[in-house]
Every structure is written in C-alpha cells, then in structure tokens.
Amino acid sequence: MAVLKDILYGVALEQVIGSTEVEIAQIAFDSRKVASQTLFVAIKGTLTDGHAYISLAIEKGAHAVVLESLPEHVVDGVTYLVVANSAKALGTIAANFYDHPSSKLKLVGVTGTNGKTSVCTLLYQLFRDLGYKVGLISTVENKINDAIIPSTHTTPDQVALQFLINSMIDAGCDYCFMEVSSHAVAQHRIEGLNFAGAVFTNITHDHLDFHLTFDNYLKAKKTFFDGLNKSAFALTNIDDKNGEVMLQNTKAYKKSYALKTLADFKARVMENQFSGLHLDIDGHEVYMKMVGSFNAYNLLAVYATAMLLEQDKIKVLTILSRLSGAEGRFDYIVAPNKVVGIVDYAHTPDALRNVLSTIDNIRNGNESIITIIGCGGDRDKTKRPVMAQTACDWSHKVILTSDNPRSENPEDIIKDMQAGVTPVNQRKVLTIIDRREAIKTACHLAQPGDIILLAGKGHEKYQEIKGLRTDFDDKKILLDQFNLLA
C-alpha cells in the first residue's frame, strides 16, 4: 500500500484533477487486472489504446488514472493525472511503488541483436559459481537464485520488472543480469531502473517491422546507453562498426572488448573445434566448452563484465572454462550413425551466418551441411529472402519450413523466403511446410558425418499457429529421429 503522492515523485505531471492523498494498493495498465484501490495507467500501445478502458477500470475500482488526454466526463472521487507519456511515467511510478529495488543490487543490462541471452545466462552461471545470489531476466527464463520464473517477453513490462527485481532483493540477490531489447527501450519498459552497467554485443538486420528503419533500431539501442549515470560502466564490442556509437553520449565510464582491434579487453581464437574453443584472453590461454567465434565474443563480454564488477581474474577464467552456455544456442548432439545435429536460435541473417560459418570452419571438408530454416510470422518480412539466401550460401542442402507462422499462412512466409533463392541454388532447396516432417527428411538425407543445422527456434518448446501454441521441441524431435535411425 502506498500514498499516491509518494509514488508520483519524479513524474512530470501536466494536470491533476482530484486528490493525490488516496491510498494505492496496486498498479495496472491492463484493465483486466484492476481491482479496488488500483492506479490505472492508460497506455497507447501498438494494438490497443488503454484510454478506451478507463471507464471499465474505474468501474472495477480504480481510484486514480494516469493518462495522456482527459475523457469528456470525469468521475467524482477519481484522481486524474495527465502526463505527456504514460508508458514513461509508468516506469517511474512502478520504481517508486517498489522503493527502487534496482538500486539495492548491481543490475547489468545486455543489449544487441545477437548474444543477449548467451551473455546474460553465462553471467548468471558465472556469478552463481562465484558464490553470489543472482537474478536473471532473459528470453529463455527468469531466475531468482535457483528458482525459475517463466519468461513471456525478452524484457518484462515496467510493473513486472520492478516486482521481479524486488523479489530478488527479498531473496538476498547481489546481482541481476537482464536482456534489454530494443522494443523495451522504445516502449520505456526500462524507465525507472538503475543500471550498474550496460553491455553491447552487436547490431544487425532485425525488428524492422517494429522500428521501421535501421536508424531507429540503432537509436533504441543507443538510448539505453545514453540513460546510464556516471557511476555505471558502458562496455561495447568495438569490432562492431556501430560499437563506438553506443558510447558517444553516455555519462558512464567507457570500456571496449574485441577480437580483431585494439580494445580494453582483448581475446584471440587460437583453435575452434566442435569440442570447444582455445582462447587467449588478456594473455591467459583458456580452453572453453563453447564453439565458434560468436561465442568467443560472448565469453569475452562476460569476462570483461566480471572484471568491471571487480571479480578475481583467475577464478573467472577457471569457471568460464567449465560453462556450456544457454539452452538452444549451438546445442550439439551426435547420432549413433555419426550425423551431427546442431539446434540454434539463429533467427536473423547475421546469427545464421555466424552459426553456418562456424560449422563450415570446423568441418573437415567432406561433410555436407543440411540447414532447416523458417521465418516467424507477423514479424519483419524484409529479412525472409535474406535468411534463405544466407542458408543457401553456406549449405549443401536447405529445407525451407515453418517456424512460428502465428497468424500468417506458412506458405506465404515460405514464398517470401524463396525470393532469396537464386536460380543456381534452386537445386539444393526443398520446401516442406510441416517442421516435424522437415526434420525427419533431413535425418534421412544425412550421411554419416554430415551436419544438420536446425535453426530459428532454439530453446522454444512450442510452435505458434493461428493463435494456438502446441508442444514442439526442436531438440527432442531431432533426438527422437536420431534414435530411430540407430
């Protein structure tokens, strides 16, 4: 319970109608969650406008409403708070309501097109093994120490975030590592959070269905860094051509990491095999279980973050050498007939290229690469032909199939992908809409030693078609097929 005036601290109010002395039991921006003594925040979303539900919220017991424009009629006894941006105000209000939990631990945010989940998961595992109590907020799952909280978004909403971090404080957590998506920044979901540091992995073609232009996408990532305070650190991948952009206007102290160029934290890939990476990190040779140059970047980002959080270098490198990364990220399995299967979340052209180039570099030269790839429905359509082209450029056989078609017709998605298949590559492409059948076909086509890449869904345990989610686990289905071929 809180007094309204107390949780409005720091909110730029344009107009107030009614009393700010009322007591507030909860905050909601979804009218379905409103109960007595609720502060309802009306947000203009991409699909619905919360202002249309103000009357319903009041009927259900809302005592106060945050909104951007007043309705024609105001209800006596209800407090109306007019602001310029309700979503932004919500972040500040939620932080006040939960007494700013992010300032009571060290919160590190990781942003970038690829690598966010891997870096956050590795940081979580590393700091748990270092003996700390740790929280994790990621695409795959949220964790408070060893307790798992299901994840619905890469970055939760403003209220859910503050509640989750407050629960971490109650559990005694010293650190929290969270993915910060560009959507979350643009929608002000991280407003009111106090970050001890920020990490930038990379930026490539993605989410243009939401941001419309690459420049807008880049600005969203940069806005995260612009908002850091001077006591925080800003760590960027300087090998990425936009890495320095992140640091241009930040007040935080600036640090960089790289494999190719001069940086504050440097690593070199000495050997890259399916058995793992042999790295030189800041002059120390380390063998890692993880594979590929993209994971070398992820591991270096984790090492650099740990150093900026003043951890012991040798302990950190020792623990990192034992870690295996996030579920569904280059998950490597071998069939009884020696066919290699790799399940990976790669769902952007750059991520797909990274995984396939890694496979190509490791293979001896005679093995064929069979790639199963689809694209999500109701998402950026411009990357679909690029995904197909990338798969064709690096594979001997490509099977175009469904990912999560959502509300779209799977055949239409595949047609968009086929536009990226050049005439010379037509002969290597099969189209099988049913993803299970596509996996089965790849397993029958593969010869001993061949490599099957099952890309796009990674850790997901469902397939979404026409609004319904049905059980679907890429890795389990691939393992089942491998066992049938034994």
TORROBA-844959 format. One record per residue (C-alpha): residue in three letters; chain; x, y, z. Coordinates in steps of 0.5 Angstrom, whole numbers. Example, Ala and Ser with C-alpha at 12.3 -4.5 7.8 and 13.67 -1.06 7.14 Angstrom:
(atom 'ALA' 'A' (25 -9 16))
(atom 'SER' 'A' (27 -2 14))
This chain:
(atom 'MET' 'A' (0 0 0))
(atom 'ALA' 'A' (3 7 -2))
(atom 'VAL' 'A' (0 14 -2))
(atom 'LEU' 'A' (-1 17 -9))
(atom 'LYS' 'A' (3 23 -8))
(atom 'ASP' 'A' (9 19 -6))
(atom 'ILE' 'A' (9 14 -12))
(atom 'LEU' 'A' (9 20 -17))
(atom 'TYR' 'A' (16 23 -15))
(atom 'GLY' 'A' (20 25 -21))
(atom 'VAL' 'A' (14 24 -25))
(atom 'ALA' 'A' (12 31 -30))
(atom 'LEU' 'A' (5 32 -29))
(atom 'GLU' 'A' (2 37 -34))
(atom 'GLN' 'A' (-5 37 -30))
(atom 'VAL' 'A' (-8 34 -24))
(atom 'ILE' 'A' (-16 33 -22))
(atom 'GLY' 'A' (-17 30 -15))
(atom 'SER' 'A' (-13 29 -9))
(atom 'THR' 'A' (-6 26 -9))
(atom 'GLU' 'A' (-7 23 -2))
(atom 'VAL' 'A' (-11 17 -4))
(atom 'GLU' 'A' (-8 10 -2))
(atom 'ILE' 'A' (-6 6 -8))
(atom 'ALA' 'A' (-6 -2 -7))
(atom 'GLN' 'A' (-3 -4 -14))
(atom 'ILE' 'A' (-1 -1 -21))
(atom 'ALA' 'A' (-4 -4 -27))
(atom 'PHE' 'A' (-4 -2 -34))
(atom 'ASP' 'A' (-9 -8 -36))
(atom 'SER' 'A' (-16 -6 -34))
(atom 'ARG' 'A' (-17 -14 -33))
(atom 'LYS' 'A' (-12 -13 -27))
(atom 'VAL' 'A' (-16 -7 -24))
(atom 'ALA' 'A' (-19 -8 -17))
(atom 'SER' 'A' (-20 -4 -11))
(atom 'GLN' 'A' (-15 2 -10))
(atom 'THR' 'A' (-11 1 -16))
(atom 'LEU' 'A' (-8 6 -20))
(atom 'PHE' 'A' (-9 5 -27))
(atom 'VAL' 'A' (-4 7 -33))
(atom 'ALA' 'A' (-7 8 -39))
(atom 'ILE' 'A' (-2 7 -45))
(atom 'LYS' 'A' (-3 8 -52))
(atom 'GLY' 'A' (0 1 -55))
(atom 'THR' 'A' (1 -1 -62))
(atom 'LEU' 'A' (-5 -6 -62))
(atom 'THR' 'A' (-10 -2 -57))
(atom 'ASP' 'A' (-10 4 -53))
(atom 'GLY' 'A' (-11 4 -46))
(atom 'HIS' 'A' (-15 10 -46))
(atom 'ALA' 'A' (-21 6 -48))
(atom 'TYR' 'A' (-21 2 -42))
(atom 'ILE' 'A' (-21 8 -37))
(atom 'SER' 'A' (-29 7 -35))
(atom 'LEU' 'A' (-28 0 -34))
(atom 'ALA' 'A' (-22 1 -30))
(atom 'ILE' 'A' (-26 6 -26))
(atom 'GLU' 'A' (-32 1 -25))
(atom 'LYS' 'A' (-27 -4 -23))
(atom 'GLY' 'A' (-25 0 -17))
(atom 'ALA' 'A' (-19 4 -20))
(atom 'HIS' 'A' (-18 10 -15))
(atom 'ALA' 'A' (-13 14 -20))
(atom 'VAL' 'A' (-12 14 -27))
(atom 'VAL' 'A' (-5 16 -31))
(atom 'LEU' 'A' (-7 19 -38))
(atom 'GLU' 'A' (-5 23 -44))
(atom 'SER' 'A' (-11 26 -45))
(atom 'LEU' 'A' (-17 27 -41))
(atom 'PRO' 'A' (-24 24 -42))
(atom 'GLU' 'A' (-30 28 -44))
(atom 'HIS' 'A' (-33 27 -37))
(atom 'VAL' 'A' (-29 26 -31))
(atom 'VAL' 'A' (-32 22 -25))
(atom 'ASP' 'A' (-32 25 -18))
(atom 'GLY' 'A' (-28 22 -13))
(atom 'VAL' 'A' (-23 19 -18))
(atom 'THR' 'A' (-16 23 -19))
(atom 'TYR' 'A' (-14 24 -26))
(atom 'LEU' 'A' (-6 25 -27))
(atom 'VAL' 'A' (-5 28 -34))
(atom 'VAL' 'A' (2 26 -37))
(atom 'ALA' 'A' (6 27 -44))
(atom 'ASN' 'A' (8 20 -44))
(atom 'SER' 'A' (4 15 -40))
(atom 'ALA' 'A' (9 9 -41))
(atom 'LYS' 'A' (15 13 -39))
(atom 'ALA' 'A' (11 15 -33))
(atom 'LEU' 'A' (9 8 -31))
(atom 'GLY' 'A' (17 6 -30))
(atom 'THR' 'A' (18 12 -25))
(atom 'ILE' 'A' (11 10 -21))
(atom 'ALA' 'A' (13 3 -21))
(atom 'ALA' 'A' (20 4 -19))
(atom 'ASN' 'A' (17 9 -13))
(atom 'PHE' 'A' (12 4 -11))
(atom 'TYR' 'A' (17 -2 -10))
(atom 'ASP' 'A' (22 3 -7))
(atom 'HIS' 'A' (27 3 -13))
(atom 'PRO' 'A' (30 -4 -12))
(atom 'SER' 'A' (35 -4 -18))
(atom 'SER' 'A' (39 1 -13))
(atom 'LYS' 'A' (40 -4 -8))
(atom 'LEU' 'A' (43 -9 -12))
(atom 'LYS' 'A' (48 -9 -18))
(atom 'LEU' 'A' (44 -9 -25))
(atom 'VAL' 'A' (47 -10 -31))
(atom 'GLY' 'A' (44 -10 -38))
(atom 'VAL' 'A' (46 -13 -44))
(atom 'THR' 'A' (43 -11 -51))
(atom 'GLY' 'A' (45 -13 -58))
(atom 'THR' 'A' (42 -16 -64))
(atom 'ASN' 'A' (45 -23 -62))
(atom 'GLY' 'A' (48 -26 -56))
(atom 'LYS' 'A' (44 -22 -51))
(atom 'THR' 'A' (41 -29 -48))
(atom 'SER' 'A' (48 -32 -48))
(atom 'VAL' 'A' (52 -27 -45))
(atom 'CYS' 'A' (46 -26 -39))
(atom 'THR' 'A' (46 -33 -38))
(atom 'LEU' 'A' (54 -34 -38))
(atom 'LEU' 'A' (54 -28 -33))
(atom 'TYR' 'A' (49 -31 -28))
(atom 'GLN' 'A' (52 -38 -28))
(atom 'LEU' 'A' (59 -35 -27))
(atom 'PHE' 'A' (57 -31 -21))
(atom 'ARG' 'A' (53 -36 -18))
(atom 'ASP' 'A' (59 -41 -18))
(atom 'LEU' 'A' (63 -35 -15))
(atom 'GLY' 'A' (58 -36 -9))
(atom 'TYR' 'A' (54 -30 -10))
(atom 'LYS' 'A' (46 -29 -10))
(atom 'VAL' 'A' (44 -28 -17))
(atom 'GLY' 'A' (38 -26 -21))
(atom 'LEU' 'A' (37 -27 -29))
(atom 'ILE' 'A' (32 -24 -33))
(atom 'SER' 'A' (32 -27 -40))
(atom 'THR' 'A' (29 -29 -46))
(atom 'VAL' 'A' (29 -37 -44))
(atom 'GLU' 'A' (27 -36 -37))
(atom 'ASN' 'A' (28 -31 -31))
(atom 'LYS' 'A' (31 -34 -25))
(atom 'ILE' 'A' (32 -32 -17))
(atom 'ASN' 'A' (38 -36 -15))
(atom 'ASP' 'A' (36 -43 -17))
(atom 'ALA' 'A' (28 -41 -17))
(atom 'ILE' 'A' (25 -41 -24))
(atom 'ILE' 'A' (20 -36 -26))
(atom 'PRO' 'A' (17 -37 -33))
(atom 'SER' 'A' (19 -32 -39))
(atom 'THR' 'A' (14 -29 -43))
(atom 'HIS' 'A' (18 -23 -46))
(atom 'THR' 'A' (25 -21 -47))
(atom 'THR' 'A' (24 -15 -43))
(atom 'PRO' 'A' (18 -15 -38))
(atom 'ASP' 'A' (14 -9 -37))
(atom 'GLN' 'A' (15 -4 -32))
(atom 'VAL' 'A' (11 -6 -27))
(atom 'ALA' 'A' (13 -14 -27))
(atom 'LEU' 'A' (20 -12 -28))
(atom 'GLN' 'A' (20 -8 -21))
(atom 'PHE' 'A' (16 -13 -18))
(atom 'LEU' 'A' (21 -18 -20))
(atom 'ILE' 'A' (27 -15 -18))
(atom 'ASN' 'A' (24 -13 -11))
(atom 'SER' 'A' (23 -21 -11))
(atom 'MET' 'A' (31 -21 -12))
(atom 'ILE' 'A' (32 -16 -6))
(atom 'ASP' 'A' (28 -20 -2))
(atom 'ALA' 'A' (32 -27 -4))
(atom 'GLY' 'A' (38 -23 -2))
(atom 'CYS' 'A' (41 -22 -9))
(atom 'ASP' 'A' (47 -18 -10))
(atom 'TYR' 'A' (47 -18 -18))
(atom 'CYS' 'A' (42 -18 -23))
(atom 'PHE' 'A' (43 -19 -31))
(atom 'MET' 'A' (38 -18 -36))
(atom 'GLU' 'A' (37 -17 -43))
(atom 'VAL' 'A' (35 -11 -45))
(atom 'SER' 'A' (31 -11 -52))
(atom 'SER' 'A' (30 -5 -57))
(atom 'HIS' 'A' (23 -6 -56))
(atom 'ALA' 'A' (24 -5 -49))
(atom 'VAL' 'A' (28 1 -49))
(atom 'ALA' 'A' (23 4 -55))
(atom 'GLN' 'A' (17 3 -50))
(atom 'HIS' 'A' (20 6 -44))
(atom 'ARG' 'A' (20 -1 -40))
(atom 'ILE' 'A' (27 0 -37))
(atom 'GLU' 'A' (25 7 -35))
(atom 'GLY' 'A' (26 8 -27))
(atom 'LEU' 'A' (31 2 -27))
(atom 'ASN' 'A' (38 4 -24))
(atom 'PHE' 'A' (44 0 -28))
(atom 'ALA' 'A' (51 -1 -25))
(atom 'GLY' 'A' (53 -3 -32))
(atom 'ALA' 'A' (51 -4 -40))
(atom 'VAL' 'A' (54 -9 -45))
(atom 'PHE' 'A' (53 -8 -52))
(atom 'THR' 'A' (54 -14 -56))
(atom 'ASN' 'A' (53 -12 -64))
(atom 'ILE' 'A' (47 -10 -68))
(atom 'THR' 'A' (45 -13 -75))
(atom 'HIS' 'A' (39 -13 -79))
(atom 'ASP' 'A' (33 -15 -75))
(atom 'HIS' 'A' (26 -12 -72))
(atom 'LEU' 'A' (25 -7 -78))
(atom 'ASP' 'A' (17 -9 -77))
(atom 'PHE' 'A' (17 -5 -71))
(atom 'HIS' 'A' (23 0 -71))
(atom 'LEU' 'A' (21 1 -79))
(atom 'THR' 'A' (29 4 -80))
(atom 'PHE' 'A' (35 1 -78))
(atom 'ASP' 'A' (37 8 -76))
(atom 'ASN' 'A' (31 8 -71))
(atom 'TYR' 'A' (33 1 -69))
(atom 'LEU' 'A' (40 3 -67))
(atom 'LYS' 'A' (38 9 -64))
(atom 'ALA' 'A' (34 5 -59))
(atom 'LYS' 'A' (40 1 -57))
(atom 'LYS' 'A' (44 8 -56))
(atom 'THR' 'A' (38 11 -52))
(atom 'PHE' 'A' (40 5 -47))
(atom 'PHE' 'A' (47 8 -46))
(atom 'ASP' 'A' (45 15 -46))
(atom 'GLY' 'A' (41 14 -40))
(atom 'LEU' 'A' (47 11 -36))
(atom 'ASN' 'A' (49 15 -30))
(atom 'LYS' 'A' (57 17 -29))
(atom 'SER' 'A' (58 11 -24))
(atom 'ALA' 'A' (56 6 -29))
(atom 'PHE' 'A' (60 3 -34))
(atom 'ALA' 'A' (59 2 -41))
(atom 'LEU' 'A' (62 -4 -45))
(atom 'THR' 'A' (62 -4 -52))
(atom 'ASN' 'A' (64 -9 -58))
(atom 'ILE' 'A' (69 -5 -61))
(atom 'ASP' 'A' (69 -10 -67))
(atom 'ASP' 'A' (62 -8 -69))
(atom 'LYS' 'A' (62 -2 -74))
(atom 'ASN' 'A' (57 1 -69))
(atom 'GLY' 'A' (60 -1 -63))
(atom 'GLU' 'A' (63 6 -62))
(atom 'VAL' 'A' (56 10 -63))
(atom 'MET' 'A' (54 7 -56))
(atom 'LEU' 'A' (59 11 -53))
(atom 'GLN' 'A' (58 17 -56))
(atom 'ASN' 'A' (53 21 -51))
(atom 'THR' 'A' (54 16 -45))
(atom 'LYS' 'A' (56 19 -38))
(atom 'ALA' 'A' (58 12 -36))
(atom 'TYR' 'A' (66 10 -36))
(atom 'LYS' 'A' (67 7 -43))
(atom 'LYS' 'A' (70 1 -44))
(atom 'SER' 'A' (71 -4 -50))
(atom 'TYR' 'A' (72 -11 -52))
(atom 'ALA' 'A' (75 -14 -59))
(atom 'LEU' 'A' (78 -20 -62))
(atom 'LYS' 'A' (80 -16 -68))
(atom 'THR' 'A' (82 -9 -66))
(atom 'LEU' 'A' (85 -5 -60))
(atom 'ALA' 'A' (81 -5 -54))
(atom 'ASP' 'A' (81 -5 -46))
(atom 'PHE' 'A' (79 -13 -46))
(atom 'LYS' 'A' (82 -17 -52))
(atom 'ALA' 'A' (82 -24 -54))
(atom 'ARG' 'A' (85 -29 -59))
(atom 'VAL' 'A' (82 -35 -62))
(atom 'MET' 'A' (87 -40 -62))
(atom 'GLU' 'A' (83 -46 -64))
(atom 'ASN' 'A' (76 -47 -66))
(atom 'GLN' 'A' (73 -54 -66))
(atom 'PHE' 'A' (67 -58 -64))
(atom 'SER' 'A' (70 -60 -58))
(atom 'GLY' 'A' (71 -52 -56))
(atom 'LEU' 'A' (75 -46 -56))
(atom 'HIS' 'A' (82 -45 -55))
(atom 'LEU' 'A' (83 -38 -53))
(atom 'ASP' 'A' (88 -33 -51))
(atom 'ILE' 'A' (84 -28 -46))
(atom 'ASP' 'A' (88 -22 -44))
(atom 'GLY' 'A' (95 -26 -44))
(atom 'HIS' 'A' (92 -32 -41))
(atom 'GLU' 'A' (90 -39 -45))
(atom 'VAL' 'A' (84 -42 -43))
(atom 'TYR' 'A' (80 -48 -46))
(atom 'MET' 'A' (72 -47 -47))
(atom 'LYS' 'A' (67 -52 -48))
(atom 'MET' 'A' (63 -47 -53))
(atom 'VAL' 'A' (64 -47 -60))
(atom 'GLY' 'A' (65 -41 -65))
(atom 'SER' 'A' (68 -34 -66))
(atom 'PHE' 'A' (61 -31 -64))
(atom 'ASN' 'A' (62 -35 -57))
(atom 'ALA' 'A' (69 -32 -57))
(atom 'TYR' 'A' (66 -25 -57))
(atom 'ASN' 'A' (60 -27 -52))
(atom 'LEU' 'A' (65 -30 -47))
(atom 'LEU' 'A' (70 -24 -48))
(atom 'ALA' 'A' (64 -20 -46))
(atom 'VAL' 'A' (63 -24 -40))
(atom 'TYR' 'A' (70 -24 -38))
(atom 'ALA' 'A' (70 -16 -39))
(atom 'THR' 'A' (64 -15 -35))
(atom 'ALA' 'A' (66 -19 -29))
(atom 'MET' 'A' (73 -15 -29))
(atom 'LEU' 'A' (69 -9 -29))
(atom 'LEU' 'A' (65 -12 -23))
(atom 'GLU' 'A' (72 -13 -19))
(atom 'GLN' 'A' (72 -20 -19))
(atom 'ASP' 'A' (78 -24 -19))
(atom 'LYS' 'A' (81 -26 -26))
(atom 'ILE' 'A' (84 -33 -25))
(atom 'LYS' 'A' (77 -35 -21))
(atom 'VAL' 'A' (73 -32 -27))
(atom 'LEU' 'A' (77 -35 -33))
(atom 'THR' 'A' (77 -42 -29))
(atom 'ILE' 'A' (69 -42 -28))
(atom 'LEU' 'A' (68 -40 -35))
(atom 'SER' 'A' (72 -46 -38))
(atom 'ARG' 'A' (67 -50 -35))
(atom 'LEU' 'A' (61 -47 -37))
(atom 'SER' 'A' (57 -49 -43))
(atom 'GLY' 'A' (52 -43 -45))
(atom 'ALA' 'A' (45 -42 -46))
(atom 'GLU' 'A' (40 -47 -48))
(atom 'GLY' 'A' (38 -47 -55))
(atom 'ARG' 'A' (45 -44 -57))
(atom 'PHE' 'A' (49 -48 -61))
(atom 'ASP' 'A' (46 -54 -58))
(atom 'TYR' 'A' (51 -60 -61))
(atom 'ILE' 'A' (49 -67 -61))
(atom 'VAL' 'A' (51 -73 -65))
(atom 'ALA' 'A' (47 -79 -67))
(atom 'PRO' 'A' (49 -86 -67))
(atom 'ASN' 'A' (51 -86 -74))
(atom 'LYS' 'A' (55 -80 -73))
(atom 'VAL' 'A' (51 -75 -76))
(atom 'VAL' 'A' (52 -68 -72))
(atom 'GLY' 'A' (46 -64 -70))
(atom 'ILE' 'A' (46 -57 -68))
(atom 'VAL' 'A' (40 -53 -65))
(atom 'ASP' 'A' (41 -46 -65))
(atom 'TYR' 'A' (36 -40 -64))
(atom 'ALA' 'A' (39 -36 -70))
(atom 'HIS' 'A' (33 -32 -73))
(atom 'THR' 'A' (37 -26 -76))
(atom 'PRO' 'A' (41 -27 -82))
(atom 'ASP' 'A' (48 -25 -78))
(atom 'ALA' 'A' (46 -30 -73))
(atom 'LEU' 'A' (45 -35 -78))
(atom 'ARG' 'A' (51 -33 -82))
(atom 'ASN' 'A' (55 -34 -76))
(atom 'VAL' 'A' (53 -41 -74))
(atom 'LEU' 'A' (54 -43 -81))
(atom 'SER' 'A' (61 -40 -82))
(atom 'THR' 'A' (63 -43 -75))
(atom 'ILE' 'A' (60 -50 -78))
(atom 'ASP' 'A' (64 -49 -84))
(atom 'ASN' 'A' (71 -47 -81))
(atom 'ILE' 'A' (70 -53 -76))
(atom 'ARG' 'A' (68 -59 -81))
(atom 'ASN' 'A' (74 -63 -85))
(atom 'GLY' 'A' (71 -61 -92))
(atom 'ASN' 'A' (68 -68 -94))
(atom 'GLU' 'A' (61 -67 -89))
(atom 'SER' 'A' (55 -64 -92))
(atom 'ILE' 'A' (51 -58 -88))
(atom 'ILE' 'A' (44 -59 -89))
(atom 'THR' 'A' (40 -53 -86))
(atom 'ILE' 'A' (33 -53 -84))
(atom 'ILE' 'A' (30 -46 -83))
(atom 'GLY' 'A' (24 -42 -83))
(atom 'CYS' 'A' (22 -35 -81))
(atom 'GLY' 'A' (17 -32 -76))
(atom 'GLY' 'A' (10 -30 -78))
(atom 'ASP' 'A' (8 -23 -76))
(atom 'ARG' 'A' (15 -20 -76))
(atom 'ASP' 'A' (20 -17 -80))
(atom 'LYS' 'A' (19 -19 -87))
(atom 'THR' 'A' (25 -16 -91))
(atom 'LYS' 'A' (29 -21 -87))
(atom 'ARG' 'A' (26 -27 -90))
(atom 'PRO' 'A' (29 -27 -97))
(atom 'VAL' 'A' (36 -26 -94))
(atom 'MET' 'A' (35 -31 -89))
(atom 'ALA' 'A' (34 -36 -95))
(atom 'GLN' 'A' (40 -33 -99))
(atom 'THR' 'A' (44 -34 -93))
(atom 'ALA' 'A' (42 -41 -91))
(atom 'CYS' 'A' (44 -43 -99))
(atom 'ASP' 'A' (50 -39 -99))
(atom 'TRP' 'A' (53 -44 -93))
(atom 'SER' 'A' (50 -50 -94))
(atom 'HIS' 'A' (50 -56 -99))
(atom 'LYS' 'A' (42 -57 -98))
(atom 'VAL' 'A' (37 -53 -95))
(atom 'ILE' 'A' (30 -54 -93))
(atom 'LEU' 'A' (25 -49 -92))
(atom 'THR' 'A' (20 -50 -87))
(atom 'SER' 'A' (15 -47 -82))
(atom 'ASP' 'A' (18 -43 -76))
(atom 'ASN' 'A' (12 -40 -71))
(atom 'PRO' 'A' (8 -37 -77))
(atom 'ARG' 'A' (3 -34 -72))
(atom 'SER' 'A' (-3 -31 -76))
(atom 'GLU' 'A' (0 -32 -83))
(atom 'ASN' 'A' (0 -37 -88))
(atom 'PRO' 'A' (6 -41 -87))
(atom 'GLU' 'A' (6 -42 -95))
(atom 'ASP' 'A' (6 -34 -96))
(atom 'ILE' 'A' (12 -34 -91))
(atom 'ILE' 'A' (16 -39 -95))
(atom 'LYS' 'A' (14 -35 -101))
(atom 'ASP' 'A' (18 -29 -99))
(atom 'MET' 'A' (24 -33 -97))
(atom 'GLN' 'A' (24 -37 -104))
(atom 'ALA' 'A' (25 -30 -107))
(atom 'GLY' 'A' (32 -30 -104))
(atom 'VAL' 'A' (34 -37 -107))
(atom 'THR' 'A' (38 -35 -114))
(atom 'PRO' 'A' (37 -40 -120))
(atom 'VAL' 'A' (44 -43 -118))
(atom 'ASN' 'A' (41 -45 -111))
(atom 'GLN' 'A' (34 -48 -113))
(atom 'ARG' 'A' (37 -55 -114))
(atom 'LYS' 'A' (39 -55 -107))
(atom 'VAL' 'A' (33 -53 -104))
(atom 'LEU' 'A' (27 -57 -101))
(atom 'THR' 'A' (20 -54 -99))
(atom 'ILE' 'A' (17 -58 -93))
(atom 'ILE' 'A' (12 -54 -89))
(atom 'ASP' 'A' (11 -59 -83))
(atom 'ARG' 'A' (17 -57 -79))
(atom 'ARG' 'A' (17 -64 -76))
(atom 'GLU' 'A' (17 -67 -83))
(atom 'ALA' 'A' (23 -63 -85))
(atom 'ILE' 'A' (27 -65 -79))
(atom 'LYS' 'A' (25 -72 -81))
(atom 'THR' 'A' (27 -71 -88))
(atom 'ALA' 'A' (34 -68 -86))
(atom 'CYS' 'A' (36 -74 -82))
(atom 'HIS' 'A' (34 -79 -88))
(atom 'LEU' 'A' (38 -75 -92))
(atom 'ALA' 'A' (44 -74 -88))
(atom 'GLN' 'A' (50 -79 -89))
(atom 'PRO' 'A' (55 -81 -83))
(atom 'GLY' 'A' (59 -75 -81))
(atom 'ASP' 'A' (54 -70 -84))
(atom 'ILE' 'A' (52 -64 -80))
(atom 'ILE' 'A' (44 -62 -79))
(atom 'LEU' 'A' (43 -55 -77))
(atom 'LEU' 'A' (36 -54 -74))
(atom 'ALA' 'A' (36 -46 -74))
(atom 'GLY' 'A' (31 -41 -71))
(atom 'LYS' 'A' (27 -44 -65))
(atom 'GLY' 'A' (33 -46 -61))
(atom 'HIS' 'A' (30 -46 -53))
(atom 'GLU' 'A' (23 -46 -55))
(atom 'LYS' 'A' (18 -51 -53))
(atom 'TYR' 'A' (12 -49 -57))
(atom 'GLN' 'A' (10 -48 -64))
(atom 'GLU' 'A' (5 -42 -65))
(atom 'ILE' 'A' (0 -43 -71))
(atom 'LYS' 'A' (-6 -39 -72))
(atom 'GLY' 'A' (-6 -36 -64))
(atom 'LEU' 'A' (-5 -43 -61))
(atom 'ARG' 'A' (1 -46 -58))
(atom 'THR' 'A' (2 -53 -59))
(atom 'ASP' 'A' (8 -57 -56))
(atom 'PHE' 'A' (14 -57 -60))
(atom 'ASP' 'A' (21 -58 -58))
(atom 'ASP' 'A' (27 -58 -64))
(atom 'LYS' 'A' (32 -62 -60))
(atom 'LYS' 'A' (27 -67 -57))
(atom 'ILE' 'A' (25 -68 -64))
(atom 'LEU' 'A' (32 -69 -67))
(atom 'LEU' 'A' (34 -73 -62))
(atom 'ASP' 'A' (28 -78 -63))
(atom 'GLN' 'A' (29 -78 -70))
(atom 'PHE' 'A' (37 -80 -69))
(atom 'ASN' 'A' (35 -85 -64))
(atom 'LEU' 'A' (30 -88 -70))
(atom 'LEU' 'A' (36 -89 -75))
(atom 'ALA' 'A' (40 -92 -70))
